[in-house]
C-alpha cells in the first residue's frame, strides 16, 4: 500500500527457478508432497505469473521418437509418487515469482502389495481427492483386468515402472463394471507402483485379476472370471490365422474376449466372441 494514496504498488521481479534432485532405492517408492502459498493470488487488481512445477527424469519415453520423461504437477497442493527402479533420479523444478512461498517434503514409502484376484473396498469422504498406492511385483509377464462395483464416484488407476532399457512405462488402467467389460492389459515382468485417485465422494469395490502368460500352448483351460495369455513366435512380414474353439462336451455358450499384443505389450487388435457347443436340436 503506497503512503496515504490508498494505491497498491506491486514491484515484480523475473521468475526464479530452482531444481531439486530426488531418488529412492529400487524396491521402495518415494513420495514428493508440495504446497504453494502465493499472496498475490488474493489481490483482485493483479494477475500474477502462475508458479509451475515440472518433474523430469533420467528415464526415457516415446514409442517412435525417444525423449526424456517429464510431467507437470498441478494445483497449489499435491503429491507425486516415483521409484528409482533402475537407479534413475527424478528432478523437481519450481518456477515462480519473488513472493511465492512453497514447501516440499520427500519421504520413502513402505507400500503394501496390491491385493490380487480378490475384491477390496475403498472410500473417500475427504474434502480433497484421495490417493492410494501399492507395490506390484511380477516375476513373469502377466495379463491384467480390473473390474469394480462403484456406489458413488470412482477411483482412477495408473501403473508405472522403468524397464531395463530405461524406458518409463505408464498405463492408465480403465476398470469395468463387469469382468467381461473390463479392458485387458499386458504387463511385462518387473516391479510396478500402482496409484489410485478417488474423487469426492467415492466408494466401491475393486478387483485386480492377474493371469499368467504361457508359451506356444495349443489348449488352455480358462475358468470363469480369469484371464490367461499365450505367447507365440511370429515374423513381422508373414500373415497368420488364429482359430479359437471351445473344447467341452457341455451344452453351453461362453462369452469371451481376445486381445492381441505385440512384443512391447501394446494392443494390436481385440475381439469379443460367443463360443458354443450345442447339441443338435438342443436349446
C-alpha positions in Angstrom: 0.0 0.0 0.0 1.5 3.3 -1.1 1.7 6.1 1.6 -1.8 7.9 2.1 -3.0 7.5 -1.5 -4.6 4.1 -1.0 -2.9 2.7 -4.1 -1.5 -0.8 -4.3 2.0 -0.8 -5.8 3.4 -4.1 -7.0 7.1 -4.4 -8.0 7.7 -7.6 -9.9 10.9 -9.5 -10.4 11.8 -12.0 -13.1 10.7 -15.6 -12.3 13.2 -17.6 -10.3 13.9 -21.3 -11.0 15.1 -23.9 -8.5 15.6 -27.6 -9.2 15.7 -30.4 -6.6 17.0 -33.9 -7.1 15.3 -37.0 -5.7 15.9 -40.7 -5.7 14.7 -43.8 -3.9 16.1 -47.3 -3.7 14.9 -49.8 -6.4 12.5 -51.7 -4.1 10.7 -48.8 -2.3 8.7 -46.0 -3.8 9.2 -42.3 -2.8 6.5 -39.6 -2.5 7.1 -35.9 -3.1 4.5 -33.7 -1.4 4.3 -30.0 -2.2 2.2 -26.9 -1.3 2.4 -23.3 -2.7 1.4 -20.1 -1.0 1.3 -17.0 -3.2 -0.2 -13.9 -1.5 -0.7 -12.0 -4.8 -3.3 -14.6 -5.9 -5.7 -13.0 -3.4 -5.3 -9.4 -4.8 -8.0 -8.9 -7.4 -6.1 -5.9 -9.0 -3.3 -8.0 -10.3 -2.9 -11.3 -12.2 0.5 -12.8 -11.2 2.6 -15.3 -13.0 1.4 -18.8 -12.0 4.1 -20.9 -10.3 5.0 -24.0 -12.3 6.1 -27.4 -11.1 7.8 -29.8 -13.5 9.2 -33.3 -12.9 11.9 -34.7 -15.2 13.9 -37.9 -15.0 16.9 -39.8 -16.4 14.4 -42.3 -17.9 13.0 -42.1 -21.5 9.6 -42.1 -23.0 8.2 -42.4 -26.6 7.1 -45.1 -29.0 8.7 -43.5 -32.1 10.8 -40.5 -31.1 12.6 -41.0 -27.7 12.7 -38.2 -25.2 13.4 -37.7 -21.5 10.4 -38.4 -19.2 8.7 -35.2 -17.9 5.3 -34.3 -16.4 3.6 -31.2 -15.0 2.2 -31.0 -11.5 -1.0 -29.0 -11.0 -2.7 -27.3 -8.1 -1.3 -25.4 -5.1 -1.1 -28.6 -3.1 -0.5 -32.2 -4.3 1.8 -35.2 -4.3 3.8 -37.2 -6.8 4.9 -40.9 -6.5 8.1 -42.2 -8.0 10.6 -45.0 -7.7 14.1 -45.4 -8.9 13.5 -48.8 -10.5 16.8 -48.7 -12.5 18.7 -46.3 -10.2 17.5 -43.3 -12.1 17.0 -39.9 -10.5 14.0 -37.5 -10.6 14.2 -33.7 -10.7 11.5 -31.3 -9.4 11.8 -27.8 -10.9 9.9 -25.0 -9.3 9.4 -21.8 -11.4 7.8 -18.9 -9.5 7.8 -15.2 -8.7 9.6 -13.5 -5.8 6.7 -13.7 -3.4 5.9 -17.4 -3.7 6.4 -19.5 -0.6 6.5 -23.3 -1.1 7.0 -26.4 0.9 8.5 -29.6 -0.5 8.5 -32.8 1.5 10.1 -36.1 0.3 9.7 -39.4 2.1 10.4 -43.1 1.4 7.2 -45.1 1.3 6.6 -48.6 2.6 3.7 -49.6 0.4 1.8 -52.8 0.7 1.4 -55.3 -2.1 -1.6 -54.8 -4.4 -4.4 -57.2 -3.5 -4.8 -59.6 -6.4 -7.7 -61.8 -7.6 -10.0 -60.6 -4.7 -12.2 -57.6 -4.2 -11.2 -54.8 -1.8 -13.1 -51.7 -0.6 -12.0 -48.1 -1.0 -13.8 -45.0 0.4 -13.1 -41.3 0.2 -15.1 -38.9 2.3 -12.5 -36.2 2.5 -12.7 -32.6 1.2 -10.0 -33.4 -1.4 -9.3 -36.2 -3.8 -7.7 -39.2 -2.0 -4.7 -41.1 -3.4 -3.8 -44.7 -2.5 -0.7 -46.5 -3.7 0.5 -50.1 -3.8 3.5 -52.2 -5.0 3.0 -54.8 -7.7 5.8 -57.4 -8.2 5.7 -59.6 -11.3 8.1 -62.5 -11.6 6.7 -63.3 -15.1 4.7 -61.5 -17.8 1.0 -61.3 -16.9 -2.4 -60.3 -18.2 -4.4 -57.7 -16.0 -8.1 -56.9 -15.9 -9.7 -54.6 -13.3 -13.4 -54.7 -12.6 -15.4 -52.6 -10.0 -18.6 -52.1 -8.2 -18.8 -48.4 -7.5 -21.6 -47.0 -5.3 -20.7 -43.3 -5.9 -17.8 -41.6 -7.7 -14.8 -43.6 -8.9 -11.1 -44.2 -8.5 -8.8 -43.7 -11.5 -5.8 -46.1 -11.7 -2.3 -45.6 -13.0 0.6 -48.2 -13.1 4.2 -47.2 -13.8 7.6 -48.7 -14.0 11.0 -48.2 -15.6 12.2 -51.2 -17.7 15.7 -52.5 -18.2 16.2 -50.3 -21.2 15.5 -47.2 -19.1 12.1 -46.7 -20.8 9.5 -45.2 -18.4 6.2 -47.0 -19.0 2.9 -45.7 -17.6 -0.5 -47.3 -18.0 -3.8 -45.5 -17.4 -5.9 -48.5 -16.4 -9.6 -48.4 -17.0 -11.8 -50.6 -14.8 -15.1 -52.2 -16.0 -18.3 -52.7 -14.1 -18.2 -56.4 -15.1 -15.3 -58.7 -15.8 -16.3 -59.1 -19.4 -16.4 -55.3 -20.0 -13.0 -54.6 -18.3 -10.2 -54.0 -20.8 -7.2 -56.3 -20.7 -3.6 -55.1 -20.3 -0.3 -57.0 -20.9 2.3 -56.3 -18.2 6.0 -57.3 -18.7 7.6 -58.9 -15.7 9.1 -56.4 -13.2 8.3 -54.0 -10.3 5.4 -51.6 -10.6 3.8 -48.8 -8.5 0.0 -48.7 -8.7 -1.6 -45.4 -7.8 -5.4 -44.9 -7.4 -7.0 -41.5 -7.1 -10.6 -41.1 -5.8 -12.7 -38.1 -6.4 -15.1 -36.7 -3.8 -17.1 -38.6 -2.7 -16.1 -42.1 -3.8 -16.6 -45.6 -2.5 -16.8 -49.0 -4.0 -15.1 -52.4 -4.5 -12.2 -53.1 -6.9 -10.7 -56.3 -8.1 -7.4 -56.6 -9.9 -7.3 -60.0 -11.7 -3.9 -61.2 -12.8 -3.4 -64.1 -15.2 -0.3 -66.0 -16.4 1.2 -65.9 -19.9 2.2 -69.3 -21.4 4.4 -70.1 -24.4 3.1 -71.8 -27.5 0.2 -73.8 -25.9 -2.4 -75.3 -28.2 -5.0 -75.9 -25.4 -5.8 -73.6 -22.5 -8.1 -74.1 -19.5 -9.7 -70.8 -18.6 -12.0 -70.6 -15.6 -14.9 -68.1 -15.4 -13.6 -64.7 -14.2 -10.0 -65.5 -15.0 -7.6 -64.3 -17.8 -4.6 -66.0 -19.4 -2.2 -65.2 -22.2 -0.3 -67.2 -24.8 3.0 -66.0 -26.4 3.8 -67.0 -30.0 6.9 -66.5 -32.0 5.9 -64.8 -35.3 7.5 -62.9 -38.2 6.7 -59.3 -38.9 6.5 -59.9 -42.6 4.2 -63.0 -42.6 0.4 -63.3 -42.1 -1.1 -65.7 -39.6 -4.6 -67.1 -38.9 -5.8 -67.9 -35.4 -8.6 -70.4 -34.7 -10.3 -70.4 -31.3 -12.6 -73.3 -30.4 -14.5 -74.2 -27.2 -13.4 -77.7 -26.2 -16.1 -79.1 -24.0 -18.9 -81.7 -24.1 -21.2 -79.5 -22.1 -24.2 -77.8 -23.8 -23.1 -74.2 -23.1 -22.4 -70.9 -24.7 -19.5 -68.8 -23.5 -18.8 -65.1 -23.9 -15.0 -64.4 -24.3 -12.7 -61.6 -25.1 -9.5 -61.9 -27.1 -6.8 -59.3 -27.4 -3.6 -59.4 -29.4 -0.4 -57.6 -28.2 3.0 -57.0 -29.8 6.3 -57.7 -28.2 6.2 -54.3 -26.4 2.9 -55.1 -24.7 0.9 -52.7 -26.9 -2.6 -53.6 -28.1 -2.8 -54.5 -31.8 -6.4 -55.7 -32.1 -9.2 -57.2 -29.9 -12.4 -59.2 -30.4 -15.4 -60.3 -28.3 -16.9 -63.6 -29.4 -19.6 -66.1 -28.4 -18.3 -69.6 -28.3 -20.8 -72.5 -28.0 -21.1 -76.3 -28.1 -24.8 -77.1 -28.5 -26.3 -80.4 -29.2 -28.2 -80.9 -32.3 -31.8 -79.9 -31.6 -30.9 -78.8 -28.1 -31.7 -75.4 -26.5 
